[in-house]
């Protein structure tokens, strides 16, 4: 088995398994869809935990926001992975702006933990949307982020401060909010790097396959040239060895026709012609 075929078999074995079943195969789903599937698998359980944590911390709006994220991600994951419908990138962007804006005003505004989640969610948007939409979403999120903070600054009465216990609750909120953007960023970067490495490996395999095929073609061409040269030499030898006895017979027949062969020379010539003819017949039989 050629070397590049072994590499292909190894790659297929590495991709096989539970993770491939969860995120989908590269032959069926785009890179953006597979990144979205992997992020959903990581964030849905975490957001589910945050539902009960926020209830415990009396952060009811944040709890409802976490529930909305769980339902939304689960529904989009189901449609994309199971039903084969591409996730709605525009809806993802709008939902993120609405949810984080709501949490911003309900969880101490700039003193809360929402600001740490905006950049991670924007990275998520970048990873699951086409390149041509990246600049648009970047501008939209910058404007939305700035607008929310301007409103919170000029209209502070719109911002609620749910931390009744002081800095302890705020400290807990900051610490527990940190894993979400960190894990999301980790999943995105890791998946992209692995996909890049895998595509690089496939490209190397294709290059190796092309070089191997080119080398095989050169070998076949060289063998064909050698075969043609040997055939030419063989035909030259055969034509020479067959021409000689035929020319002798022709010459003898010419002499007989002109009555230039006396009775004494005739047996000698016929014996020599017979020997030459027998040799030619033997060579012709071996050739056939």
N, C-alpha and C positions, 0 to 999 in steps of 0.2 A: 504493500500500500504506500503511495507517495506521501511525502512528509506533510504537504499541505492538507491532505485528506485526514491525517491524524489530528492536525490542529483543529480542523472543523469539527471532528467528533468530540474532542475535548471541550470545545466551546459549547456544544450542545449539551453535554453532560453537566457542565457548570451551571447553565441556565435553568436546567430542569429542577423542579422542586416546588415547595410550598410558596416561596416568595414569588416565583414566576406565575403561579396560579393566582396570586392575590393582585399583582400589578398588571398582568397581561403580557403576552409575548410580543417581541419587537415586530414580528411579521404582521400583527393585527392592529397594534396600537402605536400611535406616534409617540415621540419622546415626551412631548408636553403632557399627553394623557397618562403615560406611565409615571411621570414625576408627580402628577396630581394624585394618582392612585396611591403612591408610596406616602405622600404627605397626609392623605386622608387616613390611611391606616395608622399613622403615628399620632395624629392630632385628635381624631374622634374619641379614642379612650381618654386622652388627657382632658379634653374639653368636658367630657362626661363627668370626670372627677371634680372639675371646677364647678359644676352645677351644685353639688352638695357642699363643697367648701364655701362657696359664696353664700349659700343659705345659712350655713353655720356661722359665718361672719356677719350675717344680717345685711349682705350686699345683694339685695333682691334684684335690682336691675342687672347687675353683672351676672347673676345666676340665670336670669331669663336670656341674656345675651349668649351665655355659654350654651344654653339649651337650643337656641336658634342656630348657633354654629353647628352643633351636633346634628340636628335635623337636616340642615342645609347641606353639609358635607356628606352625610349619609345618603341623602336623596341624589345628589350629583354623582357620588361614587357608584351607586346602584345603576343609575342611568348610563353612566359611561362604561363601567366594567362589565355589567351583566347584560344590559340591553344594547350595548354598542353605540349609544348616542353620545356625541362629543359634549364635554362639559361646557357650560355657558360662561365664558370668560367675562363678558360684560356684566352679567349678574353677580359674579364673584367680586368684581371691582366695586359695584354699587353697594352690595351688602356690607362689604368691609368698611366703607366710608360711613354708612348709616350706623352700624353697630359701634364702631370705635368713637364716633362723635357722641352717641348716646352715653357710652360708658364714661367718656371724658367729662360730661356735665354732671353725671350722677355719682362720680367717684373722685371728687376733689380737684377736678380740672388738671392744671399743670402740676399740682402736688401729688397727683395720683400716679398710677403705673401704666396708663394707656400709651404714653409716648414711646415706651419701649416696644410696643407691639406693632405700631404703624410701619416702621421700616421692614420688619420681618414679613408682614403681610404683603407689602409692596414687592418684596423679593418673590413671594409666592405668585403674585400676579405676573411678574416678569417671566417666571419659569413655566407658566401654563398658558401663556398667550403668544401669538406669533410675534416675530421681531418687529414688524411694521407698526405694532400697537404699543410698543414699549415707551416711546417718547410721549405718546398721548397720555398713557396712564401715569407716567412720571409727573407731567404737568398737572394733571387732575388731582393727584394725591398731594402734591406740594401746595396747590391752591386750597384744597380742602383742609389740609393740616393747618395752614396759616389762617384760614377763615375761622376755624373752630377756636384757635387760640386768641385771635383778635376779639371774637365775641366773648370768650371767657374773661378777657382782660378788661374790655370796656363795659361789660354787663356782668359783673361778678355775682349778682343776685341769682343768675341762672345756674350757677355751679353749686351743687350740694356737697356737704362734707359729712360723710357717713361714719367717720372714725370717732366714735364717742369716747373711746378709751385713750385717745391721744396717740402718741408716737408708736406704741406697741402694735396697734392694729395696722397702722400705716406701714410699719416695718414688715409685718407679716404679709401684707398685700404686695409690697415690692418684691419680697423674696419669692413668693409663690408665682408672681407674674413673670419672673425671669425665665423659667424653663420653656415657656411657649415659644418665644422668638428664637431662643437658642436651639431648641430641638428642630424647629422648622427650618432654620438656616442650615443646620447640620445635615438634615435629610436632603435638602435641595442640592447643596454643594457636593455631598458624597455621591448622590445619584448621578449628577452631571459628570463628575470626575470618572466614575465607573463606566458610564456610557461612553465618555470620550476614550477611555482606555480600551474598551471593548471594540469600538469602531476603529481605533488605531490598530488593534490586533487583526481585525478583519482586513483592513487595508494592507497590512504586511503580508497576510496570507494570500491575498489576491496578487500582490506584487511577486511573491515567491512562486505562485502558480503560473503567472505570466512568464517569469524568467525560466521556469522549468519547461513550459510549453515551447518557448523560443529556442531553448537549448535542444529539445527533442526535434524540432523542425530543422535546425542546423545539422544535427546528426543524420537525420533522414536524407537531407539534401546531399551531404557528403557521401553517404552510402550509395545514393543514386548515381552520383557522378563517378564513383569508383566502379559501380556495376556497369555503367555505360562504357567506361574505358576498357574494362575486361571484355565486354561484348564485342567492342571494335577490334581488339586484339585477336579474339577468338575467330571472328569472321575473316580477318585478314589471313590467319593461319589456314583456316579451312579452304578459303578460295585459292590459296597458293598450292596446297597439297592436292586439291582436286583438279586444278588447271593443268598441272604437269603431266599426269597420265593421259588426260584427254587430248592435250596437244601432241603427245607422242603417237597416240592412235590416229589422230588426224594426219600427222606427217606420214605415217606408214601407209594410210589409205591413199594419200596423194601419190606416193611412190608407186603403189600397186596400180593405180589408175593410169600412170604414165609409163608402166612397164619398165621401171628402172631398178627393180629388185630381181637379182638373179637367184637361182635355185639354191646356191651355197649360203647366201646371206639370209635367206628367208627364215629358216628355222631359228637362227640366232635372234633375229629381230622379233619374231613371234614369241619366243620364250621370254625375252626382256619385257615385251608388252604385256604378256600374261602375268608376269610377276608384278609389274607396276599396277595393272588393273586389279589384281587380287589385294594388293596393299590399299588401294583406294577404296575398294569395297569394304574391307575390314574397318577402315577408319570411318567410312560413312555409316556402317552398321553400329559401331560404338557410339557415334554421334547421335544417331536416332535413339 
